[in-house]
Amino acid sequence: MRSTVVHTPSTRALRRVPPAAAFLLAVTLAAWWPAAVQASTPEPTTSAALQDKQLLGQSRLRVWGFEVYDARLWTSPGFDAQRFEQHRFALELNYLRSFKGRDIAERSIKEMQGLASIAPEQAARWVEAMATLFPDVQRGDRITGVHVPGSGARFYLNGRLRGELADEAFSRLFFGIWLSPRTSQPAMRATLIQAAAATPRTP
């Protein structure tokens, strides 16, 4: 399945597009529009995206003694960590160090490849899509990803929407970096979901 990175062009930018290019843009938008909006229109802020979510767990990632980021998982009541891909939730990363956006993208794809086999061509497309969505970050910056079942992943920087990657397979593997039982950071996963594990679910 091909992934689609969705960015909404501004009205002012569209006014500067020549007529011939505008026609081509309209055809291109029509090609991806139904798939991009079939779930719902992305909320413009994390406050709106998290309005019905509760903090489930939080954990700090340390690598070789260096503090990397604080992770917080936001879910709705009844969240089942064993079937995380079936739920809408948000994962917030508060960075404690500076990183290049492309480095974040390339590290992410390596973690995803540890969870499942990904064709090289697909991996390359996903890296480029993430590099477009992930900015360079400084200490204190927050990237929040929202998993939308049946649609894909939406990303926010410091509370504002960056865009979405409309690919359900990508979203499942990306958030699996933290939530899959095969994660490379099982202690972090256990801390993020321990409240859900301790709460009995109704049949």
Secondary structure, DSSP 8 states (H G I E B T S, - for coil): ----EE----HHHHHTS-HHHHHHHHHHHHHHHHHHHSS----SBHHHHTTT-EEEEEEEEEETTEEEEEEEEEE-TT--GGGGGGS-EEEEEEESS-B-HHHHHHHHHHHHHTTS---HHHHHHHHHHHHHH---B-TT-EEEEEEETTTEEEEEETTEEEEEE--HHHHHHHHHHHHSTT-S-HHHHHHHHHHHHHS----
